[in-house]
């Protein structure tokens, strides 16, 4: 597990935990996409990047909490002493390690967004889809036509599982 995103080394070579940078929530990304409507992908990509960074830092906070809990459990288990019959009491079980989130890039999220849009509008028919949409502007001119279909697809699409803060009543388009 690579924790280099969360630590740096000082002049003396000591490992120092970095301070959490500014991050964005998924609702911030949704507002940004709705505001720019395909006209400023650089800003949208920046917000998506900050959102993904927030996911990583949220996991790191959970990981640190897990480490603290493990130390407590191990200290308790190491301090167990046998009773009069020489039997040890049941030890506390080790906590379950926090699952690291899938490592995604901005391009991964954009590709999933594009794929989800295509499936919501046309299912799996690539020919029909490419007649209306193109990858450059993600179909900015046609977004309103498939908005309701996309809302329904969000509940069933794997992309929605990537976004735990997503309000099911709103769309990113």
C-alpha positions as CSV (number, residue, x, y, z in Angstrom):
1,X,0.0,0.0,0.0
2,X,1.5,3.3,-1.1
3,X,1.1,6.1,1.4
4,X,3.4,8.5,-0.3
5,X,0.5,10.8,-1.1
6,X,0.0,11.5,2.6
7,X,3.6,11.8,3.8
8,X,6.8,13.8,3.0
9,X,10.3,13.8,4.4
10,X,11.8,16.8,6.2
11,X,15.4,18.0,6.0
12,X,16.5,15.5,8.6
13,X,14.9,12.6,6.8
14,X,12.0,12.1,9.2
15,X,8.6,11.1,7.8
16,X,6.0,13.9,8.3
17,X,2.3,13.6,7.7
18,X,1.1,16.2,5.2
19,X,-1.9,18.4,5.9
20,X,-5.1,17.6,4.0
21,X,-5.4,19.8,1.0
22,X,-8.6,21.5,-0.1
23,X,-10.9,19.0,-1.7
24,X,-14.4,19.1,-3.3
25,X,-17.5,17.1,-2.6
26,X,-19.5,15.4,-5.4
27,X,-22.2,18.1,-5.1
28,X,-19.5,20.7,-5.8
29,X,-18.6,18.8,-9.0
30,X,-22.2,18.6,-10.0
31,X,-22.7,22.3,-9.5
32,X,-19.5,23.0,-11.5
33,X,-20.7,20.8,-14.4
34,X,-24.1,22.3,-14.4
35,X,-22.6,25.8,-14.3
36,X,-20.1,25.3,-17.2
37,X,-22.3,23.0,-19.3
38,X,-19.4,21.6,-21.3
39,X,-17.8,25.0,-22.0
40,X,-14.9,24.8,-19.6
41,X,-13.6,21.3,-19.2
42,X,-10.4,22.5,-17.4
43,X,-12.4,23.7,-14.4
44,X,-14.6,20.6,-14.4
45,X,-11.5,18.4,-14.6
46,X,-9.9,20.4,-11.7
47,X,-13.0,19.8,-9.6
48,X,-13.1,16.1,-10.4
49,X,-9.5,15.9,-9.4
50,X,-10.1,17.6,-6.1
51,X,-13.1,15.3,-5.5
52,X,-10.9,12.2,-6.2
53,X,-8.2,13.6,-3.9
54,X,-10.9,14.0,-1.2
55,X,-11.8,10.3,-1.6
56,X,-8.2,9.3,-1.0
57,X,-7.9,11.6,2.0
58,X,-11.2,10.3,3.5
59,X,-9.8,6.8,3.1
60,X,-6.5,7.8,4.8
61,X,-8.4,9.2,7.8
62,X,-10.3,5.9,8.1
63,X,-7.0,4.0,7.8
64,X,-5.5,6.0,10.6
65,X,-8.5,5.3,12.8
66,X,-8.2,1.6,11.9
67,X,-4.5,1.6,13.0
68,X,-5.4,3.2,16.3
69,X,-8.1,0.6,16.9
70,X,-5.7,-2.2,16.0
71,X,-3.2,-0.9,18.5
72,X,-5.8,-0.8,21.2
73,X,-7.0,-4.3,20.5
74,X,-3.4,-5.7,20.4
75,X,-2.6,-4.0,23.7
76,X,-5.7,-5.5,25.3
77,X,-5.0,-8.9,23.9
78,X,-1.3,-8.8,25.0
79,X,-2.4,-7.9,28.5
80,X,-4.7,-10.9,28.9
81,X,-3.8,-13.1,31.9
82,X,-5.1,-16.6,32.7
83,X,-7.7,-17.1,35.3
84,X,-7.3,-19.6,38.3
85,X,-7.8,-22.6,36.0
86,X,-5.0,-21.3,33.7
87,X,-7.4,-20.4,30.8
88,X,-7.1,-17.2,29.0
89,X,-10.2,-15.1,28.3
90,X,-11.3,-14.7,24.7
91,X,-9.2,-12.1,22.9
92,X,-10.9,-9.2,21.1
93,X,-11.0,-9.8,17.4
94,X,-8.9,-7.6,15.1
95,X,-10.8,-4.9,13.4
96,X,-11.4,-5.3,9.7
97,X,-9.0,-3.2,7.6
98,X,-10.6,-0.3,5.7
99,X,-10.9,-1.1,2.0
100,X,-8.8,1.3,-0.1
101,X,-10.9,3.0,-2.8
102,X,-10.4,2.2,-6.5
103,X,-7.6,4.4,-7.8
104,X,-9.2,6.6,-10.5
105,X,-8.0,9.4,-12.7
106,X,-10.0,12.4,-14.0
107,X,-10.1,10.6,-17.4
108,X,-11.6,7.5,-15.8
109,X,-14.4,9.5,-14.3
110,X,-15.0,11.4,-17.5
111,X,-15.0,8.2,-19.5
112,X,-17.6,6.7,-17.1
113,X,-19.6,9.9,-17.4
114,X,-19.5,9.6,-21.2
115,X,-20.3,5.9,-21.2
116,X,-23.2,6.4,-18.7
117,X,-24.6,9.1,-20.9
118,X,-24.4,6.9,-24.0
119,X,-26.1,4.0,-22.2
120,X,-28.8,6.2,-20.8
121,X,-29.6,7.7,-24.2
122,X,-29.2,4.7,-26.5
123,X,-28.4,1.6,-24.6
124,X,-25.5,-0.2,-26.3
125,X,-26.1,1.0,-29.9
126,X,-22.9,2.9,-30.7
127,X,-24.0,3.8,-34.2
128,X,-27.1,5.7,-33.0
129,X,-25.1,7.3,-30.2
130,X,-22.3,8.6,-32.4
131,X,-24.9,10.2,-34.8
132,X,-26.0,12.5,-32.0
133,X,-23.1,12.8,-29.5
134,X,-19.4,13.3,-29.9
135,X,-16.6,12.7,-27.4
136,X,-15.3,16.3,-27.7
137,X,-18.2,18.1,-26.1
138,X,-19.9,15.1,-24.5
139,X,-23.1,16.0,-26.4
140,X,-23.5,19.5,-24.8
141,X,-26.1,20.4,-27.4
142,X,-28.2,17.3,-26.7
143,X,-28.0,16.9,-22.9
144,X,-31.5,18.1,-22.2
145,X,-33.0,15.4,-24.4
146,X,-31.7,12.6,-22.4
147,X,-31.7,14.1,-18.9
148,X,-34.7,12.1,-17.6
149,X,-33.3,8.9,-19.0
150,X,-30.0,9.6,-17.3
151,X,-31.7,10.1,-14.0
152,X,-33.3,6.7,-14.2
153,X,-30.0,5.1,-15.3
154,X,-28.1,6.6,-12.4
155,X,-29.8,4.3,-9.9
156,X,-28.7,1.2,-11.8
157,X,-25.3,2.2,-13.2
158,X,-22.0,1.2,-11.6
159,X,-20.8,4.9,-12.0
160,X,-23.4,5.9,-9.3
161,X,-21.6,3.5,-6.8
162,X,-18.4,5.4,-7.4
163,X,-20.1,8.6,-6.1
164,X,-21.3,8.0,-2.5
165,X,-22.4,11.7,-2.0
166,X,-24.5,11.8,-5.2
167,X,-28.0,13.0,-4.6
168,X,-30.2,10.6,-6.7
169,X,-32.6,13.5,-7.5
170,X,-29.9,15.5,-9.4
171,X,-27.8,14.9,-12.4
172,X,-24.4,16.0,-13.4
173,X,-25.6,17.2,-16.8
